[in-house]
Amino acid sequence: MRSALLIGVLVAAVSGHAAAQAPDGKTLYDSMCKKCHGATGTPGAAMAKKFPKMLALSDAKASSSKGTAEEIVALLVKGKGEDMKSFKEKLKADEMAAVAKYVKELAAKK
């Protein structure tokens, strides 16, 4: 009985620990993407001037708005020419997925 209780406690602790370490898309976005894409997914005036082709994430023409999370991850892996470098050396796959999910949330806010 006692060992079953101990095992239950250990499983709960490990499960809670694993969940606590899941990547936070917003935190990653804020540290890696916000500078160019803005806190709400709309580039600030300086970035809009520097990169005139950059659309707000919620713009119907933006890949973030019309694309899937998988397509956003592919964009993070490949980059977008000179305008956006690849993040494959900076972010792990699960982190890219978390960022993509958060970007989709920002794109849905209009």
Secondary structure as a PSIPRED ss2 file (coil, helix, strand):
# PSIPRED VFORMAT (PSIPRED V4.0)

   1 M C   1.000  0.000  0.000
   2 R H   0.000  1.000  0.000
   3 S H   0.000  1.000  0.000
   4 A H   0.000  1.000  0.000
   5 L H   0.000  1.000  0.000
   6 L H   0.000  1.000  0.000
   7 I H   0.000  1.000  0.000
   8 G H   0.000  1.000  0.000
   9 V H   0.000  1.000  0.000
  10 L H   0.000  1.000  0.000
  11 V H   0.000  1.000  0.000
  12 A H   0.000  1.000  0.000
  13 A H   0.000  1.000  0.000
  14 V H   0.000  1.000  0.000
  15 S H   0.000  1.000  0.000
  16 G H   0.000  1.000  0.000
  17 H H   0.000  1.000  0.000
  18 A H   0.000  1.000  0.000
  19 A H   0.000  1.000  0.000
  20 A H   0.000  1.000  0.000
  21 Q C   1.000  0.000  0.000
  22 A C   1.000  0.000  0.000
  23 P C   1.000  0.000  0.000
  24 D C   1.000  0.000  0.000
  25 G H   0.000  1.000  0.000
  26 K H   0.000  1.000  0.000
  27 T H   0.000  1.000  0.000
  28 L H   0.000  1.000  0.000
  29 Y H   0.000  1.000  0.000
  30 D H   0.000  1.000  0.000
  31 S H   0.000  1.000  0.000
  32 M H   0.000  1.000  0.000
  33 C C   1.000  0.000  0.000
  34 K H   0.000  1.000  0.000
  35 K H   0.000  1.000  0.000
  36 C H   0.000  1.000  0.000
  37 H H   0.000  1.000  0.000
  38 G C   1.000  0.000  0.000
  39 A C   1.000  0.000  0.000
  40 T C   1.000  0.000  0.000
  41 G C   1.000  0.000  0.000
  42 T C   1.000  0.000  0.000
  43 P C   1.000  0.000  0.000
  44 G C   1.000  0.000  0.000
  45 A H   0.000  1.000  0.000
  46 A H   0.000  1.000  0.000
  47 M H   0.000  1.000  0.000
  48 A H   0.000  1.000  0.000
  49 K H   0.000  1.000  0.000
  50 K H   0.000  1.000  0.000
  51 F C   1.000  0.000  0.000
  52 P C   1.000  0.000  0.000
  53 K C   1.000  0.000  0.000
  54 M C   1.000  0.000  0.000
  55 L C   1.000  0.000  0.000
  56 A C   1.000  0.000  0.000
  57 L C   1.000  0.000  0.000
  58 S C   1.000  0.000  0.000
  59 D C   1.000  0.000  0.000
  60 A C   1.000  0.000  0.000
  61 K C   1.000  0.000  0.000
  62 A C   1.000  0.000  0.000
  63 S H   0.000  1.000  0.000
  64 S H   0.000  1.000  0.000
  65 S H   0.000  1.000  0.000
  66 K H   0.000  1.000  0.000
  67 G C   1.000  0.000  0.000
  68 T C   1.000  0.000  0.000
  69 A H   0.000  1.000  0.000
  70 E H   0.000  1.000  0.000
  71 E H   0.000  1.000  0.000
  72 I H   0.000  1.000  0.000
  73 V H   0.000  1.000  0.000
  74 A H   0.000  1.000  0.000
  75 L H   0.000  1.000  0.000
  76 L H   0.000  1.000  0.000
  77 V H   0.000  1.000  0.000
  78 K H   0.000  1.000  0.000
  79 G C   1.000  0.000  0.000
  80 K E   0.000  0.000  1.000
  81 G C   1.000  0.000  0.000
  82 E C   1.000  0.000  0.000
  83 D C   1.000  0.000  0.000
  84 M E   0.000  0.000  1.000
  85 K C   1.000  0.000  0.000
  86 S C   1.000  0.000  0.000
  87 F C   1.000  0.000  0.000
  88 K C   1.000  0.000  0.000
  89 E C   1.000  0.000  0.000
  90 K C   1.000  0.000  0.000
  91 L C   1.000  0.000  0.000
  92 K C   1.000  0.000  0.000
  93 A H   0.000  1.000  0.000
  94 D H   0.000  1.000  0.000
  95 E H   0.000  1.000  0.000
  96 M H   0.000  1.000  0.000
  97 A H   0.000  1.000  0.000
  98 A H   0.000  1.000  0.000
  99 V H   0.000  1.000  0.000
 100 A H   0.000  1.000  0.000
 101 K H   0.000  1.000  0.000
 102 Y H   0.000  1.000  0.000
 103 V H   0.000  1.000  0.000
 104 K H   0.000  1.000  0.000
 105 E H   0.000  1.000  0.000
 106 L H   0.000  1.000  0.000
 107 A H   0.000  1.000  0.000
 108 A H   0.000  1.000  0.000
 109 K C   1.000  0.000  0.000
 110 K C   1.000  0.000  0.000
